[in-house]
Amino acid sequence: MRIAVVGTGYVGLVTGACLAEFGMFVTCVDVDSVKIENLKKGVIPIYEPGLDEIVEKNYKAGRLNFTTDIAEAVKNNLVIFIAVGTPPKEDGSADLKYVEQVAKDIAKNMNGYKVVVNKSTVPVGTGQRVKNIIKSVVGENTRFDVVSNPEFLREGAAVNDFMRPDRIVIGVESDEAAAIMKDIYSAHYLNEAPFVVTNIETAEMIKYASNAFLALKITYINEIANLCDLVGADVHKVAKAMGMDGRISPKFLHPGPGYGGSCFPKDTSALAYIAKEKGYEFKTIDTVIKVNEEQKLRMVNKIANLLGVDLNKAKPFEGKTIAILGLSFKPNTDDMRDSPSIVIVNKLVEFGAQVNAFDPIAMENAKSIFGDSISYCQDEYEACKGSDCLVIVTEWNQFRKLDMERIKTLLREHNLADLRNIYEPTKIKNLGFNYTCVGRPL
């Protein structure tokens, strides 16, 4: 099987590398010539555990290739995956200009039957849109199929998710295309991964419905945590008991400063836009979006309350230095897109605080967002030096066992805002810290 993957971001690069690992011959295409040359040298543009080894192994074996020549990639391959970005517009809708451009490029270079696979997260109706774009170029007599094959990859665990999927969703309009897609994913039969074969529109909706529900679940447990703060209940025990119910499951019941990343914010906004466009008010998703933004600001209030800061003052944090640990939206990724840290840090700076920040992987990406408005530290202990409060925003493993006695000697004031609930309140308070967390009694 010969496959082309257009786009070498998270989805495209992981898809291409993992398909090559399954023994297929894969050509990854990107318009960024520098990125392509770096990939040939083994320089991976994203941080994703395990991905670099798979890319290097399969490139050396000749099963994985990188090019900027989409014309040759289309001509030489039967299946072309579209895995380009669909960033949100200001109104929340998905920007499909990159998908549409790839569809045009495919159409211009078709030299026989092709299967065009939408791997990008796209609104319902995009498959038909791609089909019409290609038809407008090649006419009615050229055979091709368009398929929807949404990805369900978690950043930081994308390789494992591709190799051991919960399910494989394939939206098709022909038996021929369905058979080709099943052949591509034949290795997953050994793992007994379930296949969901449906029409294109249903496959597109499955992706949005899944991500929006997970965002809803995170937001729900955050609201429960906020209520636990007010009534003295322990959200961890609440979530554990909830998760024991097979109808609910324990996944995504972890309170914190709100969700972020490349998927949930974009996909919830896009789903809300789709509903609005069809004249339907999707109240639950509208509320999820609103509450998630509020949750990020609640974290600033927690820090202020811990320090006894009056937020009604013009520059309430003036004279305070805050150590921020964790900037990426989750551990094991350098992705800063819509990270809660952006709202928290920017608000602290706006309120007059000096921010000392450290993240194990995302520092370079953070610099492109915060510029020189904050200080970037070499490690977690440098960030604490002379700070009035330590704030844990992202639950990297190396933050779970900090030398708290050392940190006490570095902090100017012994304040800890644990926004990911990775420490036990009683133990931390017994060490002499003023402590706050999310939804647990203190």
N, C-alpha and C positions, 0 to 999 in steps of 0.2 A: 504494500500500500504506500503510495506517495502522496504526501500531504503538504500543503503550504499553510502557514499561520501568519496572518497580516497583523502586525502589532506586537511589540516585545515588552509590554508592561507586565504587571503581575500575572494577568490571565494568559496572555499570549506566550510569554516565556515559559511559564510553568506547564501550560498545555503542550507546547512544542517539545520541551525537554522530556516530559513524561511519556509522550507518545513515542519519541525516539527510544526511550528506555524500554518500551514494549516491543521494540524491534522494527518500527516503521521508519521510513526515510522522510525526514521533515525539513522543510525550508522555512525559516523564520524571516519575515520581511519587515523592514521599517524604513521610513523616510529619513531618519536620523543617521547619517553616514558615520558620525563619530561613535554613536552607540553600537552600530553594527561592527565597526572595526574593533572596538573594545571587547565585544562579545567573542569575536574570533580569537582574541588574546586571553580570554577567560575572565575578563573584567565584567562582573555582574552589576547592572545599574540599580538593583534593589537588594535589600537585605531580606533573605528568605532562607531559613535553615535548611540545609541539604541540597539546595538548588544548584549551588556552584559545582558540587561534585558530579551531579547528573549532567550538567551542561558540558563540563570538561570531558567526562568519560565518553559521551555520545558524539561530541564534536571530533574527538580523536579517532573514534571508531568509524567516522564517516556517515553516521546516520542523522546527524544534526548539522545543518548549514545555515549561514546567515548572509543576507543580501539586501540591497536596496532596490533590486531590479524586480518589480512586481510583475512586469510583462512576462519575463522568463518563468517566474514562479507560477503564474497562472497557466501558462502553456504546458509546463512540464509536470503538473500535478492534477490528479483527479478531484481531490477534495481541497477546498480553500476555506479555512476558518477565518472569520472576521473577528478580531480581538482588539479593537481599538477603543479609545476612551469615549465615554458618553457623558461628559461633564454637565452639571446642572446649569441652566440659564438662570437669569435673575428671577423669573417667574416660577422657578422650581421644575420646569419641564426639562427633559433630557435633550441635550444638544446632539443631533444626529449627523452633523456635517461630516465627521470623519467616516462614519459608517457609509454614508451616501457616496463619498468620494471613492472609497474602496470598491463599492458596488459598480461604480462607473469604470474604474480601472479594470476590474474583472471582466466586465462586459466587453471592453475594447480589445481584450486579449484572449477571448475564448476561442479555442480551436477544436472544439468537440464537447461532448457531454461533460458537465461539471456539477459537483455538489457544493453549493455555497452555504456555509454554516455560520449562523449568527451565534458567536460565543459571547459577544459583548452583552451587557445588560441593557435591554432596549424596551421601549413601551410596546404594549400590545398593538399590533398592526404594522410593526416595522418589517416583519418578514414579507408581507405583501408589498410593502413600499420598496424593499430591495428587489423583489421579483419584478415589479413594474419598471424600476430603473434599468435593470438588465434587459428586459424585453424591449424597452424604448430604443436600445442600441442595437440589439442582435435580431430583433424581429420575432415573429411567431414560429418560425421554422427551426430555430436552434434549440436543441434540447438541453435543459438544465433543471436542477431542483434547488429550492431554497429550504433550509432546515433551521429550526431553532433548537439549540443545544446549550441551555443556560449552565453557567458554572456555579458551584456552591463551595468555593474555596475560602477558607479562613486565612487571613494574613497571619503569618507566623507558623501555620500548619498546612500550608497550601499543597506541598508535595505529598504529604500523607493523605490529605483529603482527596487528591486526584487519584492516588494509588488505591485507596480504600474508601470509595464513595458510599454514602448512605443510599443513594439512588442515582440513576442516570436518566435524565429527562430528554426525550427526543420528540420534537414536533415536526411532522412530515406530511407531505401530500401524495407521496407515491411509495409503493412497495419497494421499488428499486433503491430509492434513497434510504429507506428504513433498513434494508439489508446491508447497504454499505456502512451505515452508521453502526449497526450491530457488529459488523466485522471489525471496525476500528476499535470498538470497546470489547472485543471478544475475550481479552485477557481478564476482564472483570467477571466473566462467567465463573472462573475458578474461585473467586471470592464470594460468589453467589450474590453479587450486587443486584438489587431489583431494577428492572427497566420499566420506565413509564413512557409508553409510546402513544402520542396523542396528536391533535392538530397543532398547527404553528401557534395560533392565538392562545391556546391553553398552556402550551409550554412557556410562552412569554409571560403569562399571568402567574404561573407557578413560581417563577423567580421572584417577582415583586411581592407576591403574597407571603412567601417564606421569609424574606428579609424584613418585611414590615411587621410580621408577627413576632419575630425575634426582638425587633426594636420595641414593640409593644410590651413584650415580656420584661425586658430590661427596665423600661419606664415604669411598669407596674410595681416591680420590686423596689425601685427607687422611691416611689410614692409611699409604699408600705414602710420603708425605712424612715422617711420623713415623719410619718405618723408615729412610728415607734419612738422617735426622738421626743415626741410630745407626750406620750403616755407611759414611757418607761419600759417598753417591751424590747426584746432582743430580736432584731431582724434576722440574725443568722439562724436562730432556732426556729423562727417562723418559716424561713425559706427551706430549712432542712425538712421540717414536717410537711410543708407543701410538696416538696420534691418527692416524698415517699408515695405520693398519690400517682399511680401510673398514668392517670389522665393528664398530669401536669408535667412531671419529670423535673429533675433538679437543675437541668442546664439553663443557663442565662438567668438564674435567680441570684445574681451577685450584685449587691448595691454598690453604688459609687458615684462619681461625678458626672455621669451621663455617657451615652455612647458617642462614638466618633468614627473616623476612618473613611475609606473610599466608597463604602456600600450603603450602610444604613441611612446616613443623612441624605444621600443622593436618591436612594430608592424610595424612601418614605415621601420625599418631596415630589418625586416623579409620579408615584401612585396617587397622591393627593391631587396633582395636576390633571392626571388622566380622568379621575372621577369628576373633577370640576368641569373639564372639557365636555364630559358627557351629561352634565347637568345634575350630577349626584354629589351631595355633601357627605364626604367620608369623615364623619365626626371623630371616630376613634383615632384615625391617623393624624388628623389635624391637631388633636389634643396631644398625641405622642410628640409631635414636632415641637409644640409650644412648651410642654412640660420638660422636655429634654434640654431646651435652651435655659429654662428657669433653673434646672438642677445645677448647671455649671455655675450660675451666679450664687446659688445657695452655698456653694463651697466657699466662696469669698466671704459670705456672711459668717460661716463657721470659723474661718480664720480670724475675722474681726472680733467675734465674740470671745474667742480663746485669748486674744491679746488685749481685750478690753478696749477696743477701738470703736469710736463713735463714727459710723458711716455718714452721719448727717453733716460732718465737718467737710470743708472744702478739699483738703488733702489728708484724709484720715490716717493713712499709713506713712505719712511723712516722718522721716527719722527711723523708720523700721527697715530692717533687712530680712528678707524672706528667702530661705533655702528651698528650692523646688527640686524634687527628685522624680524624674520621669517626665518626658515631654511627648513621646509617641503616644498614639491613641490607645495602644495596648502593648504588652510585652512581645518580644521576638519579632519586631518590625521597626523599620525606621520611618514609617508612614506618619506624617503629621497632619494629614488632611482631616479637618474638622475635629481635631483632638480637643478634648476638654481643657487641656493645658493652655491652649491659645486664649480662650476666654478668660481663664483664671489669671494667667500671667499678665495679659494686657490690662485687665481691670486693676490688678495690684499696682502695676506701673502707673496707670492713670490716677490712682489714689495716692501716689507719692512714694511707694515702696521701692527700695533697691532690691532687685531679684538676682540671686545667685543660683544658676541652674546647672543640672547635670543629668544626662541620659546616656546609657551605655552605647547606643547606636545612632540616635537621631540628632546629634548635635549639629551636623552640617545642614540638615534640612531645617532645623530650628533657626539657624543663623539667617536663612533666607526669609524667615517670617518675622523674627524679632529684631533683626539688625543689631545695632549697638545699644538698644534700649535696656538690655540686661547683660549680666556678666556670665560667661561660660566657664565652667570649672572642670578640672581634670578628673575629679572623682567626687563621690558623695561626701567625703569628709572635708574636702576643700570648700564645698558649697555651704557646709554648716559653720565654717569658721567665721565668728563675729556676727552670726545671724540671730535674730530674735525668735525665729520660729522655723521648724523643719516641717515641710509639707510633702507628703508622699502622694503623687498624682497617678503614677503608673506602677503597677505591681511587678516590676522586674524581680526575678528571683534573688538577685544579689542585694536587694533592699530588705529581704525578709529576715536576715540575721545580722543586722547592723550592730557594730560595737557601741552599745548605748552609753557605756561609761566614758568612752572616748568622745562620743558626740556631746555629752554633758560638759566636757572640758572645752569643747570648741564653740558651743552655742553661748551667746551673750545672755539669753533667757531660755529656760528649759521648757519650751513649748513644742508640742508635736501634734500636727493635724494629719491624721491617718485617713486619707480619703478613699482608701481601698480596703480598710479593715484587716490589715495583715498582722497586726499586733494585738495581744490580749490587753484590754484596758487596765485590768487590775495589776498585772505585772509591770506595765509601763508607769502607772501612777506610783507603784511602790518603789520604782527607781528614782522617783523625785521629779517626774515630768507633769506639767499641765497637759492634758490630753483631750483630744476630741476625735470622733470618728463618725460613721454614718449608720444611724439606726440601732445603736447598742447602748444599754444603760451604763452610765459612768459612776 
